Amino acid sequence: MMRFIDLGRFGENGAASYVLTIAIIFLSYVIGSFGLFIDYNLHTGMDDTGSSMSDFIVVLGENRVLFWLMFPFILVFISFLLALKYIHKRSIKSIFTGRPSFDWKRTLISFILIVVVLSVTTFFEIFYSNSYQLNFDVSKFLVLLIIAFLIIPIQTTIEEVIFRGYLMQGLKMKIGSNKHAVILSGIMFGMMHLGNPEIEAIGNHVIIYYVVSGVFLGLLALYDNGLELSIGYHAANNIFTALMVSNNWQVFQTNAVFVNTAPPEIGWIDLVISLAIFPILFLIYKKIFKWSSLKETWNETN
């Protein structure tokens, strides 16, 4: 059975196919992004030039803004799958898994694992910090709950499909090395987050966290032969973040259960501590799913 990372060999894989598909992805995202500005202008009658995220939230509310932030990913998801089918002439399954069918059980196990880890770490943060304030509003939270479980998984899944599927498979086909494909796709994932407000608020060094996250998720896809685990991880992380803790400087400013009023600051020591969780999680995944031949898979080339 051909490994997941090698499935990019199938279909039409010329440079023109990749350029056209990436252009379609970008255009779909841009078109979808207009929704937030149009809604804001309809409510205010003013030009949105110079408006900040806080301005959008004051006018539209956190839940509505979150919906419009997620809306472009719905268009990207649809347009990408159409491009995969009609431009690359590949099966949809080949971009998701190397198994005969997508293993939803693995996704659920990964989702639950990350929710448990985040629940424990967040509990200790709240317990030992004075900067967390209860922000629970039943009516607003129920709407947030619907958005979180119906739309956020679309955003996280399409990011996994593009970075850990499409690009990682394409890089492996081009350069012939598993490890280089994983590392380069992780760097691309990190660079995608350069425009996030937390980068400006905290500092450029935080991009290291996103790069390492991308490499880690690439390793899950590589060793588990599919996106099931990385999709579960990414969905759990973003849904939990949206539901449990918010602040006024991150990309997700929601009607979460708690608001963190601490100033945006993550030093190098805090960053290193945050990164230390990844090797621990990797060992947990390895134990649960009984991966073998780690060195051989990592060093595998065409």
Secondary structure, 3 states (H helix, E strand, C coil): CCCHHHHHHCCCCCHHHHHHHHHHHHHHHHHHHHHHHHHHHHHHCCCCCCCCHHHHHHHHCHHHHHHHHHHHHHHHHHHHHHHHHHCCCCCCHHHCECCCCCCHHHHHHHHHHHHHHHHHHHHHHHHCCCCEEECCCHHHHHHHHHHHHHCHHHHHHHHHHHHHHHHHHHHHHHHCEHHHHHHHHHHHHHHHHHHCHHHHHHCHHHHHHHHHHHHHHHHHHHHHCECHHHHHHHHHHHHHHHHHEECCCCCCCCCCCEEECCCCCCCHHHHHHHHCHHHHHHHHHHHHHCCCCHHHHHHCEC
